[in-house]
């Protein structure tokens, strides 16, 4: 039984004392080798960083910010700030200078960690806008300007150690700024008690152990990666191999994770990749794999009804040895389960991944709820749902907002609910009920057994011309199951039907093109080819066969440029910025409805 914590400072003290020699963080070195830091070494680095921050004048209540991807120094800085009673304010390297300026101004950060000196230089350019910022600490490079190096910070701390401040559960631990798909980001105030409530609940319903390890690529600047991975795995004495989405496939065999904390997009890629790999195999291998998957799905269906079959279990064990174990070897050979959050995962994908022997546990939450609200667990799992509420949390459904008897807005009560939005009293009034319930803005319903099902975001919901409501994100997840579609955005507000912006999977499309006599065609010209357009029409129709008829996509444009944080069409947490996509492709989308040539707005 794990001892409960009241603050993140408690977590630091408990874990360093309990697991001193366990590996905690692993990173690939410049020579390609992996280096692992123990809990005791991490604790010593946090002690030095705490002293270093104190030497810069950081005290309880101050804001310490960081612009960096996941790395050891991120965790060191965070826990140094927590143990000083300061508030940790994370930002993404992929954000713009304008975003950084807004957040640093809004929170009044006193000290900033910058991953590179290039980031430091960008911050220096806007120094006049940041009167509260007194020091920048550069992690990777020798510091320019008036900044100091991370190594100097630790050296200062070694010379002038600083004890833990008195930290109370209700103290503000983190300001996590929402991605802002519309408007400016909002600073979500999360207390030590907010974080602790989620971690303690995990310990009660889904305890991990010291042998568990994750391949960490979800940003800790987002509450899902931060709580479920950084804080929770540290609490359990487990380890974290730090990678990124680009290198995840390369690094997993060396990290050898038992856990993957991910969003549906990643599971869609795994599903898509395995299907494509099998299509390239011989007929016998493909037959065996498909038979094994079908057997695995049948086993899952029996489990849903509380039944077992010795024959199906026997076949599953056999297929696991000869097929699925080899698939898992590509993930390091130890991967047992995956936690999915951030959006609803397709039932088809969840069943497929689970059939391979990697059990997917889907959950639900928001930054404002620290983040976990509900989750599936080992003894209570229903594929298609996001599970039942975690201990201490309750969910109610406000059907008045929809007029539907079953589906309504999800309202959350519990110790995980944020303190509020920073400096935004009007926004707080909008989201809090009179009894401090949090209005999530998500649509859902709860079944008779207490499992929550998500139906999409209220703000994403729109009406077609015929008055029918559409929530696009579940449609997009379904359409992305086509191997030819890498990304997609569905649109149809006040229009006669839905259309879509489609970004093809070019590796797969070019393979098809070569097999169909189009191998010498320029990629841009390929998208204009009538045979390619007919291919995508067929693929979209096939992928949406289970979608309600009025929701189906009846027109589309094909584009080459991927949605990304860098071009502004994805948030740093990988959500589509619908307004940005509409701004870029609006003219072509209008052409789909008018009957004009949809290529008129394409960039030259």
URFENMO-V85178 format. One record per residue. N is the residue number from 1. PSI is psi as a letter, one per 40 degrees, with the letter a starting at -180 (none if undefined). BURIAL is I if it has 9 or more other C-alpha atoms within 8 Angstrom, else O. Layout:
N/PSI/BURIAL  N/PSI/BURIAL
This chain:
1/h/O  2/h/O  3/h/O  4/i/O  5/i/I  6/d/I  7/i/I  8/d/I  9/d/I  10/d/I  11/d/I  12/d/I  13/d/O  14/d/I  15/d/I  16/d/I  17/d/O  18/d/O  19/f/I  20/d/I  21/e/O  22/i/I  23/i/I  24/c/I  25/h/I  26/h/I  27/i/I  28/h/I  29/i/O  30/d/O  31/e/O  32/e/O  33/i/O  34/h/O  35/h/O  36/h/I  37/h/I  38/i/I  39/d/I  40/d/I  41/d/I  42/d/I  43/d/I  44/d/O  45/d/I  46/d/I  47/d/I  48/d/I  49/d/I  50/d/I  51/d/I  52/d/I  53/d/I  54/d/I  55/d/I  56/e/O  57/e/O  58/h/I  59/i/I  60/h/O  61/e/O  62/i/I  63/h/I  64/h/I  65/i/I  66/i/I  67/h/I  68/i/I  69/i/I  70/h/I  71/i/I  72/d/O  73/d/O  74/d/I  75/d/I  76/d/I  77/d/I  78/d/I  79/d/I  80/d/I  81/d/I  82/d/I  83/e/I  84/e/I  85/e/I  86/i/I  87/h/I  88/h/I  89/g/I  90/i/I  91/i/I  92/i/I  93/d/O  94/e/O  95/i/I  96/i/O  97/d/O  98/d/O  99/d/O  100/d/I  101/d/I  102/d/O  103/d/I  104/d/I  105/d/I  106/d/O  107/e/I  108/f/I  109/h/I  110/d/I  111/i/I  112/h/I  113/h/I  114/h/I  115/d/I  116/i/I  117/d/I  118/d/O  119/d/I  120/d/I  121/d/I  122/d/I  123/d/I  124/d/O  125/d/O  126/f/I  127/d/O  128/d/O  129/e/O  130/g/I  131/d/O  132/e/O  133/h/I  134/e/O  135/i/I  136/h/I  137/h/I  138/h/I  139/d/I  140/d/O  141/i/O  142/h/O  143/h/I  144/i/I  145/b/O  146/e/O  147/i/I  148/i/I  149/i/I  150/d/I  151/d/O  152/d/O  153/d/I  154/d/I  155/d/I  156/d/I  157/d/I  158/d/I  159/d/O  160/g/I  161/i/I  162/h/I  163/i/O  164/i/O  165/i/O  166/h/O  167/h/I  168/i/O  169/d/I  170/e/O  171/i/I  172/h/I  173/d/I  174/i/I  175/h/I  176/h/I  177/h/I  178/i/I  179/d/O  180/g/I  181/d/I  182/h/O  183/a/O  184/i/O  185/i/I  186/h/I  187/h/I  188/h/I  189/h/I  190/h/I  191/i/I  192/d/I  193/d/I  194/d/I  195/d/I  196/d/I  197/d/I  198/d/I  199/d/I  200/d/I  201/d/I  202/d/I  203/d/I  204/d/O  205/e/O  206/g/O  207/h/O  208/i/I  209/a/O  210/d/I  211/e/O  212/i/I  213/i/I  214/i/I  215/h/I  216/h/I  217/d/I  218/h/I  219/h/I  220/e/I  221/e/I  222/i/I  223/d/I  224/d/I  225/d/I  226/d/I  227/d/I  228/d/I  229/c/I  230/d/I  231/d/I  232/d/I  233/d/I  234/d/I  235/d/I  236/e/I  237/e/I  238/a/I  239/i/I  240/h/I  241/h/I  242/h/I  243/a/I  244/i/I  245/d/O  246/d/O  247/e/O  248/d/I  249/d/I  250/d/O  251/d/I  252/d/I  253/d/I  254/d/O  255/d/I  256/g/I  257/i/I  258/e/I  259/i/I  260/h/I  261/h/I  262/i/I  263/i/I  264/d/I  265/d/O  266/d/O  267/d/I  268/d/I  269/d/O  270/d/O  271/d/I  272/d/I  273/d/O  274/d/O  275/d/O  276/d/I  277/d/O  278/d/I  279/d/O  280/e/O  281/i/O  282/i/O  283/d/O  284/d/O  285/d/I  286/d/I  287/d/O  288/d/O  289/d/I  290/d/O  291/d/O  292/d/I  293/d/I  294/d/O  295/d/I  296/d/I  297/d/I  298/d/I  299/d/I  300/d/I  301/d/O  302/d/I  303/d/I  304/d/O  305/e/O  306/f/O  307/i/O  308/i/I  309/h/O  310/d/O  311/d/O  312/d/I  313/d/I  314/d/O  315/d/I  316/d/I  317/d/O  318/d/O  319/d/I  320/d/I  321/d/I  322/e/O  323/c/I  324/d/I  325/d/I  326/d/I  327/d/I  328/d/I  329/d/I  330/e/I  331/e/I  332/e/I  333/e/I  334/e/I  335/h/I  336/d/I  337/i/I  338/i/I  339/h/I  340/h/I  341/a/I  342/d/I  343/i/O  344/h/I  345/i/I  346/h/I  347/d/O  348/d/O  349/d/I  350/d/I  351/d/I  352/d/I  353/d/I  354/d/I  355/d/I  356/e/I  357/e/I  358/h/I  359/h/I  360/h/I  361/h/I  362/i/I  363/i/I  364/i/I  365/i/I  366/i/I  367/d/I  368/e/I  369/e/I  370/e/I  371/e/I  372/h/I  373/d/I  374/i/I  375/i/I  376/i/I  377/i/I  378/d/O  379/e/O  380/g/O  381/h/I  382/h/I  383/h/I  384/d/O  385/i/I  386/f/I  387/a/I  388/i/I  389/i/I  390/i/I  391/h/O  392/e/O  393/i/I  394/i/O  395/h/I  396/i/O  397/h/I  398/g/I  399/e/I  400/d/O  401/e/O  402/d/O  403/e/O  404/i/O  405/d/O  406/d/O  407/h/I  408/a/I  409/h/I  410/h/I  411/h/I  412/h/I  413/i/I  414/i/I  415/e/I  416/e/I  417/h/I  418/i/I  419/d/O  420/i/I  421/h/I  422/h/I  423/f/O  424/g/O  425/d/O  426/d/O  427/d/O  428/d/I  429/d/O  430/d/O  431/e/I  432/h/I  433/i/I  434/d/O  435/f/O  436/f/O  437/i/I  438/h/I  439/h/I  440/d/I  441/e/I  442/i/I  443/i/I  444/i/I  445/i/I  446/h/I  447/a/O  448/e/O  449/e/O  450/e/I  451/h/I  452/h/I  453/h/I  454/h/I  455/e/I  456/i/I  457/h/I  458/d/I  459/d/O  460/d/I  461/h/I  462/i/I  463/h/I  464/i/I  465/d/I  466/e/O  467/e/O  468/h/O  469/i/O  470/h/I  471/h/I  472/d/I  473/d/I  474/d/I  475/d/I  476/d/I  477/d/I  478/d/I  479/d/I  480/e/I  481/e/I  482/h/I  483/e/I  484/e/I  485/h/I  486/d/I  487/i/I  488/i/I  489/h/I  490/i/I  491/i/O  492/f/I  493/h/O  494/f/O  495/i/O  496/d/O  497/i/I  498/i/I  499/i/I  500/i/I  501/h/I  502/h/I  503/h/I  504/i/I  505/h/I  506/d/O  507/d/O  508/d/I  509/d/I  510/d/I  511/d/O  512/d/O  513/d/I  514/d/I  515/e/O  516/f/O  517/f/O  518/f/I  519/e/I  520/e/O  521/h/O  522/i/O  523/d/O  524/d/O  525/d/O  526/d/I  527/d/I  528/e/O  529/h/O  530/d/O  531/d/O  532/d/I  533/d/I  534/d/O  535/d/O  536/d/I  537/d/O  538/d/O  539/d/I  540/d/I  541/d/O  542/d/O  543/d/I  544/e/I  545/d/O  546/e/O  547/i/O  548/i/O  549/d/O  550/e/O  551/e/I  552/i/I  553/h/I  554/e/O  555/i/O  556/i/I  557/i/I  558/h/I  559/i/I  560/d/O  561/h/O  562/i/O  563/h/I  564/i/I  565/d/I  566/d/O  567/e/O  568/e/I  569/e/I  570/i/I  571/i/I  572/d/I  573/e/O  574/f/O  575/i/O  576/h/I  577/g/I  578/d/I  579/d/O  580/d/I  581/d/I  582/d/O  583/d/O  584/d/O  585/e/I  586/d/I  587/d/I  588/d/I  589/d/I  590/d/I  591/d/I  592/d/I  593/d/O  594/e/O  595/e/O  596/i/O  597/h/O  598/e/I  599/e/O  600/d/O  601/e/O  602/h/O  603/i/O  604/none/O
